[in-house]
C-alpha cells in the first residue's frame, strides 16, 4: 500500500529545517544555522513528521525525497 500523500504542504521554514536535517545536522546545529532555538527546530520537526506521516527524521527525509520536496 502506498504511503498517504501530504495533507498539508510544508511551510518555507519547515522545508528549510528539512533540508538541514537531510544534511544530517543535529537539532542544535540546525538551530544555529537558522538562528532559532533548538526547541523551535523540534517544533518544526514535529510538524514535518505529522504532515509527512512519519515518526523519524530519516523517514521524513526519505519521504520528502520521494515526493520531490527535496
C-alpha positions in Angstrom: 0.0 0.0 0.0 1.3 3.4 -0.9 2.0 5.9 1.9 -0.5 8.7 2.3 0.0 11.9 0.4 0.9 15.1 2.3 -2.3 16.5 3.8 -0.8 20.0 4.3 2.1 21.5 2.4 5.2 22.3 4.3 5.9 25.9 5.1 9.0 27.6 3.8 10.6 27.3 7.3 9.7 23.7 7.6 11.2 23.0 4.2 14.4 24.7 5.3 14.6 22.7 8.5 14.0 19.5 6.5 16.8 20.5 4.1 19.2 20.9 7.1 18.0 17.6 8.5 18.8 16.0 5.2 22.4 17.2 5.7 22.5 15.0 8.8 22.8 18.1 11.1 21.8 17.7 14.7 18.9 19.7 16.2 21.4 22.1 17.8 23.3 22.5 14.5 20.1 23.2 12.6 19.1 25.8 15.2 22.5 27.6 14.9 22.3 27.6 11.1 18.8 29.1 11.1 19.3 31.4 14.1 16.5 29.9 16.1 16.3 27.8 19.3 16.6 24.1 19.4 13.0 24.0 20.7 11.8 25.8 17.6 13.6 23.3 15.4 12.0 20.4 17.4 8.6 22.1 16.9 9.1 22.4 13.2 10.3 18.7 13.0 7.2 17.5 14.8 5.0 19.4 12.3 7.0 18.0 9.4 6.6 14.4 10.8 2.8 15.0 11.1 2.5 16.4 7.6 4.6 13.7 6.0 3.0 10.8 8.1 6.3 9.7 9.6 7.8 9.3 13.1 11.6 9.7 12.5 13.9 12.2 10.9 15.4 9.8 8.4 11.9 8.7 7.3 10.9 12.4 6.8 13.9 13.0 4.6 13.2 9.9 2.5 9.5 10.7 2.2 10.3 14.2 1.2 12.7 13.0 -1.4 10.1 10.5 -2.8 7.6 13.4 -3.0 10.1 15.7 -4.7 10.2 18.2 -1.8 13.9 17.9 -1.5 
